[in-house]
Amino acid sequence: KMMQNVHLAPEADEDDLYSGYNDYNPTFDTEDLENDVAFQQAARTSHGRRPPVTAKIPGTSASRPLATGFGSKATLTSSMGRPVTGAIQDGVARPMTAVHAAGYTKAAMRGSSFDPLGQARGPAPPLEMKNSDSSEEKIRQLEKKVNELVEESCIANSCGDLKLALEKAKEAGRKERVLVRQREQIAAPENINLDLTYSVLFNLASQYAANEMYAEALNTYQVIVKNKMFSNGGRLKVNMGNIYLKQRNYSKAIKFYRMALDQIPSVHKEMRIKIMQNIGVAFIKTGQYVDAISSFEHIMSMSPNLKSGFNLILCYFAIGNSEQMKKAFQKLIAVPLEVDYDDKYISPNDDPHTNLLIEAIKNDSLRQIERERKSMAEEYIMTAAKLIAPVIETSFAVGYDWCVEVVKASHYVDLKVWKILGKSSSFIDDSFWRALETLKMFEKKDSRVKSAAATNLSFLYYLENELAQATNYADLAVNSDRYNPAALTNKGNTVFANGDYEKAAEFYKEALRNDSSCTEALYNLGLAYKKLNRIDEALDCFLKLHAILRNSAQVLHQIASIYEIMEDPNQAIEWLLQLISVVPTDPHVLSKLGKLYDNEGDKSQAFNYYYESYRYFPSNIEVIEWLGAYYIDTQFCEKAIEYFERAALILPTQVKWQLMVASCYRRSGNYQKALEKYKVIHRKFPENVECLRFLVRLCTDMGLKEVQEYMTKLKKVEKLKEIREQRIKSGRDGSARSRREGSAGGGWGAVDSSGTKGERLSAKLKALPGTSEPYESSGTKEIGASYIDPLGPQAERPKTAARKRAEEDDFADEELGEDLLPE
C-alpha cells in the first residue's frame, strides 16, 4: 500500500539520476570465483591488474565498469541507478578492494561486524619482563659501571686526590677488559665498544702521568697509539712528548711532537700552534736557539701570542742579535690584548639599575680573566724591555727609552703606570735624581698618571729618608686620586714614620676600603696596631693577611712575634715552625726558635736550632755565646773553645772572648795551653787585671819563676787603676778634704767597682753550675785563679799567699796613699 502512493519519474527520453543503483550484477558473485578459470588466469597474470576503464553515467560521478575474465564491461547500478554499497545482498559478501586497512578481510563471512580498530580482539597482552640474567643485560650494566668509574676518576683528579683517581682508573681498566671478553664470547669482535676502550685507556694514562708514574703512562699511551682501530690515537703523541719533556729527554720530546704535528690536519690550527710552541721550548732547553727561532717566527706569522713573542726575544737575546731583538719586541707589542678597558666599569649616570649591573660584573669570572691577561701582558713586556734595553743601544737608559717609545705607539695604553715604575726602579742604582726627573715628567698629565707618578716619587723620597718631600708628594698623590690605594698607603707610611700611628692606621683603613686586596695596607695596619699596643687587632690583621698570602715569611714572623708578646710560647713556636718551612735557612728565625725552647727548658731542641742558626750564619755573637755556654754546662769545654775563638776573631778588640778561650783550656786541664794563651793576652792587653791574676795563679800552681814578675806587674796595674779612679773622683769634688775621703775609701772602692762591672755579663754564663767564676768575664772583672776538674768538682783549695799579699797590699796602699804622706 505504501508503494501505491509512490509515483515514479517518467523514463521516456530522460536520464534518471539514481537509476542503476539497485541493479545486481552476477559478476560480483564471489562464491564461484575459485571455479572460474578465466578469473583465476587473470589473477595469475597482469591482465587483471590493468586499471579499469571508467564510464560516465549521465548526471552522476563516473562509475567504474568492471572488466571480468570475459572482457565484458558492466556498469554497477542498482534498481534506482545507485552504486552498490557495503551491504551484503542476497547473502553475498562485497568483493575485497584496496581498502584493507578499513577493516575488511578476504575471508569476511556473512554476518561479520565492521571492526576496523580490532577492538573485538580484547586488550593487548602485557609487556614482557626484563630478564636481568640475560647476557646482553649484564653487558649493559657492566658498561654503565665502567663509565661511572671513569667519571669518578676524573672528578677525583679535579679535586686534587690523585691517588684515588688512579685507583678508580685502574678499576675501570680491569672491568673494561672483562667486558671485552664477554662481548667476544656472544658477539662478533666488530661489536666491541671502541669508544669506551679508548676513554678507559686514555684516562688511565692521564692518571699515571698525574701521579708522575711516567713509564706506566708511556706504556699505556703506546697501547692506544699502536692500535690502528683508534683513528685519532696519533694525537696522543703530544702527551707522550710532554712526558719526555718532564723527564728532560728533549730529543725524544721533539721527535714525538713532530710525529703528532704530522698527524694533525691543517684545519686544527690552534692545536698545531700549541705543538709548535712545545717544539720551540724543547729546542731552547737543548740550546738549539736557531731551530727554536724558526718555530717561534712561524707562530708569530700565523697566530701571534704573547708567550711565543717573549720566547722569540729570549732566543735572539741568547744569540746576541740586537736588531732582531728590536723586531721581535715590536712583534710582541703588536699582539692584540683582546681585553676591554676599564671605562665600561664606570657608571655614566646615577641610574641604580646600571650601577647594580656594573657592580655585578666588576669582579665576575670574565673580569678576573681580563685582569690576569692584562697582568700577564704587562709582565712579559716589562721583562722583555728590561732584558733587551742594555744590549740594543749604547746604554741601558737609551735602550729603555726606545722600548718606552715603542710601547707608547702601540695599543697598550694602560701600561703607563708600569713604564713609570719600571723606569724609575731601574734608575735607582744608577742615578736617584735621574729617576726623579723621569717621574716628574708625568706630574702634569691626567689625574691617574699624575697620582701614580707622585706615589712613586713619595716612595723614592721615603727610601732616602727625606720625609718632608715624601709627605708632599704623598699629599699630591692622594689629592690627584683619592681612590688610589697605593697613594693612601704611602701617605700612611709617611705619617707612621713621624710617629702618628693612629692617623697612619686611618689612612691604611681608607686604602683597604678602596681596595680590599691591598695587602701592603693590611700589613702596615697590623704594624700600626702593634705599635699602639692593640695586640688583638694587630693579630686579626695578620691572620687575615695570612689567609691571602699563605706563604709570606713576613706575615708568619709577625704572627709569631705577636704570640710571643702575648706570652703564648707554644703558639709562637708553632708559627715559627711554619715559618722555617718557608725559609728554612733564616738564621734569625732559627735562633728565635732556640731561644723559645731554651725558655721552655728544652735544652736539646734549643741546641738543635741554635746550632742550625750558627751553621747558616756563624757570626752571630749571641748564638756563639749560647753554644759555648751550653758546652761548658755539659762539661765539654774543649768544644766550647771553637766557638769562643770564632767570637775572638769577630771582635778582636774585646779581651772577654780570649779570656774565655784560656779559661776553657784551664778547665779542661790543659794548663800549659792556658798559660800560653794568657801570655798572648797579656802582650795584647798589658793592663788587663784578670789576665795578670790568672798568670799569677797558674805560675804559682805550676811553680814557675815568672810568678814574681807577674805579681809586680799586677801591683802596678792595680795601683794605676786606683790612681785613675781617685783622679776621676777628685775631679768631681771641690775641696781637698773630699779628695782625701775619696782616697781613704779608694781601696775598697776598687773592689766594689770590679764587682759591679762583673754584673754586666751574660746571665747564661753566670749561672753555670759548679763554678765559682763566670766565664764571660769582661776586661775589668776579677777572675779567680782556681780551676775545676772536668771529671767532677774537687775539694776547695786553700788560699794561696799571692791572694793574701794582694789583699794586704790593697790595705797598705790605702794607709800609705800619696794623699796621706806628709808634704
Helices and strands as residue ranges (DSSP letters): G 2-5, G 26-28, G 33-35, H 37-44, G 47-49, E 66-67, E 73-74, G 100-102, G 119-121, H 135-158, H 162-186, G 189-191, H 194-210, H 214-226, G 233-236, H 237-246, H 250-263, H 269-286, H 289-302, H 306-319, H 322-334, G 342-345, H 352-361, H 365-392, H 396-408, G 413-415, H 416-427, H 432-440, H 447-463, H 467-480, H 485-497, H 501-514, H 519-531, H 535-548, H 553-565, H 569-582, H 587-599, H 603-616, H 621-633, H 637-650, H 655-667, H 671-684, H 689-702, H 707-732, H 736-744, H 746-758, H 763-766, H 801-815
